[in-house]
Amino acid sequence: MNLRTLIAAAALLLASCATTADTQPAGNLQLVDLTDDFAETWDRTQQLDGPARLAAFKAHFDPIIPGFYSHERHGMPADQYDGLFAGALTRFPEKREATAAMAQRFASLIRPAERRFGQEFGPLSGFRPIYLVTSLGEFDGGMRTLGGKGYLMFGADVMAELYANRSPQPFLHHELFHLYHTRTFDDCSAVWCNLWNEGLATYVAHRMNPGATDDELLLTNPVPLRQAVEANRQEAVCAVRDRLDSTDRKDNAALFSSGRLSERLPGRFGYYVGYLAAAEAGKTRSLKELAQLGNEEVRPLLEASLRGLADCPSA
């Protein structure tokens, strides 16, 4: 660890709680890398039995990233989560080298992404630190609530799998936009909030990376979403329109996760419909103007955008 890194780590230690994390500046955003800490904790606890090892991991990380490795955050019973956690620890050696390699690369990836983002939206200053973690297969990146506060977090283990052969810059811009967007848009559990959050972030990533492929824009999981939606555009758009105010977890899962509404509409198709709606709104607004829209403006704008995408029967 060089002198600059030691100084940054000491500053973080004095500013918050004690941690062994390697901390270094990334432009205006402070980057906290916890991947080495995870590997060291794995080494230190490998002689402990299962329950004792899990308890040691949680006791070590809870002061640093409160509740991150907990069943409460995942909304599942403690014994179920602990079983998954134990299995992930067993498999960690298989991913350790790739995770460490991504962690070594990460600062060189996030800094240019932040600089390019700043050219479009202004400096990302005054935000909480961003965290690079071992997510145990949970995510490549996203906003997570810890201790009642929102943090942008990146999973080095999943990033190592997904971005070995494709550019991570559109993905990084997508996630940086989520962080930026927290200042102007209040999240909610309704479909329309998720549609705007994810659709606009995807549209921003596309506009900032005009040559990006659908794969780089995260529009090919679990299947190519553009093709699936365009082949059934009216059904897809109208299904979203009819559920804009729904807070049903099944509706949100079908649109933004692994659920399904029909055989023709794959999971996560809401990302592409949201992207189309944001692009429709972007015909008359700049990216910065779209990003500054508040909740009371977004809901009717989304409905108008969806009307422009398909002719839906009356609800």
Protein Blocks (a to p, Z undefined) as FASTA:
>chain_A
ZZklmmmmmmmmmmmccdfbdcddehjbccddfklmmmmmmmmmmmpcfklmmmmmmmmm
mmmmgoklcfklnopafklmmmmmmmmmmmmmmmmmmmmmmmmmmmmmmmmmmmmmmmmn
opaehiacdddddeehmagbdcddeehiacddddfklmmmmmmmbcfklmmmmmmmmmmm
mmmpccdfbfklmmmmmmmmmmmmmmmmmmbcfklnopabfbdfklmmmmmmmmmmmmmm
mmmmpcbfklmmmmmmmbcfbfklcghklmmmmmmmmmmmmmmccfklmmmpcfklmmmm
mmmmmmmmoccddZZ
